[in-house]
């Protein structure tokens, strides 16, 4: 081989060797050191960190508390690039990390021993009936994840639970003062970090927590302006109005009535009372379907007989529009008349008030003086006039007798 050929061969060998070294070195030069950040500690036995990894061939990370000099290390596979949160048992003050495939790509961070403040949120409810009327005084309990609190709905139907941490809870209705409303629930309440927000179902707080509530049928409870609407199904209600009159349709005031419902053995309720006003009207409100007894308990009209009792029946209408209808019968099972305004006429038989007639004043005769008078027109007292009349009669009788005696003598 000539000198030229030997030189060319040497040059090719050197070039191939250099190229091989370059190819071998490129992957090593491509590894990027991880980024490590210390976070607040979740508890007194752990530390928390965030490691951020660039795109590499693998994501096996070795960890140690003393820069891998003497302390043992552990290897964790984070499986992908990006930021990863992790916790580790407390074993030192500074954590060192490096790629297992390139120990020169490493990082470290001092541990943060400050405990994290657990994020919390509020669970807010509004309690209504099926007519969207607020129900006050309804008690709720929210329990789970070490949390167990009670709340009562206010006049607007609102009840709130404060400082609720992430977790799954059970919401129950523990007391409901509305006997005509069915007790609802229970519900499942889930408090969790962010995620995809559905504005009608979820509530997002500054803490980053969201709240979702499902009923026992796994239907989401709607959220309106931050309050989850808890609906109770309540019995339909109506009002009964009475018009108390006598047989001449004269209004009778201050008449007292009591209305009692006929309950089943497992039901109970209080009677309602009402008094007639100045126009004879009395009202009973919030009545539900069923049979009632109406009695007249007091009547200040002494001349009127006490009436009743009556049977009041409230039932569903068989008409297309539905709703409750009221009928009433008296003690003789006769229907009580219904007025145009929907009130029922309750009639009492009353005695007529006696008519007091004035005593007539005698009218004096226009031709006769009220008193006797003398010839000159002066009044004469009645005793003197009577004495004069008696004297005149006596003289007349004496004169007649005297004339008869003289006639006999002749």
C-alpha positions, 0 to 999 in steps of 0.5 A: 500500500502506498503512503497515500493510501495509508494516510487516507485510510488513517484519516477515514478511521479517525473520522469514523471514530470521531463520528462514533464518539459524537453520536454516543455523546449526543444523548448524554448532552440532551438530558435536562436537569430536573426542577425541584420545588418544596411545598408546604408539609401535609403533616408532621411526618412528611414533606411535599415537593414538585418535580418538573421534568423535560422530555427525555428517554425515561423518567426514572428519578433517584432521590437522596437526603445527602447528595447521594454520598452515604445515605441510600437513595430510592428510585421513582418512575414519574412516567412522563414529562411535566410537573409532578407533586409527590410526598416523601417521609422526613429524612433530612433537610435537603432533598437531592434528585437526579436522572438514573440515566444521567446522574449529572442531570440533577437538582436539590431543594430544602424541605419546607416543614411548614404545615399546609392549611387545608382548603375548605369551602361552604356548602349552602342550601335553600329549602323550598316546597314544590311551589318554590315557597321558602321553608324556615326551621328545617334542620340539616346534618352534614357528616363525613371525613371527620366533619359533623355539623348541623344547620337550620334554614332561616326565614328565606329557607337558607342554611349554610355549612362553613369550613367544609374540607375536600371529601365525600359527605352525607346530607340528611334532613333531621327535622321538619316542622311542616307536617304536610311536607314529606321529609326529603333526602338523604343526599350525597355531597362531594367536595373536591379540587377544581376540575371541569365546572358545570355552572348549574351543578357546581360551585367553585370557591377561591379555595379551588374546591367545588361542590356537587350534590346528588339526591337519592336517585343520583340526580344532580341538585341544581345550584342557583346563585350559590345555593343548592335548591333542596325541594320538599314535596308538600300537600296542596293547600286551600282556604275555607271562608265562612259567612255567619248570618241570621235568617234575614242575612244580617251579619253576626259578629264575635262568633267563634268556630273550631275546625278539626281534621279527622286524622288517621291513626298514624297522623296528628295535627292541631285544630284551628280556631277563627272568629267572625269579624264585623262583617260576619266573615271567618277564615281558615287557611292552609287546609289540606285534603281530608275530612274536617268537623266544624263546630260553633264554640261561642256566640255572643248573640244571645237571641241566636241559637247555636248552630252546627256541627258541620262536616267539611270535605276537601278533595281533589277536583275531578275536573281537567284543571284539577285542584282542591274543592270544598264541600260542606254539609250540616248536621242533617246532611244537607249541603251548605250554600256557597256564595258567589265569592266562594264563602259558605253561609252559616245561618243561625235562627235568631228571635226578632227583637220586640217592638216598643210602641210609645204611649199616646198623649191625650189631646184636650178638647178645643171647646172646653176649658181645661179648668172651671172658670167664674162668670168673669173668666177666673179659674175655679179650683176643682174641689170648689166647683164640685161642692157648688154642683152638689149644693145646686143638686141639693137645692133642686131636690129640696125645691121639688119636695117642697112643691109636692108638699104644698100641693097636698095641702091644697 
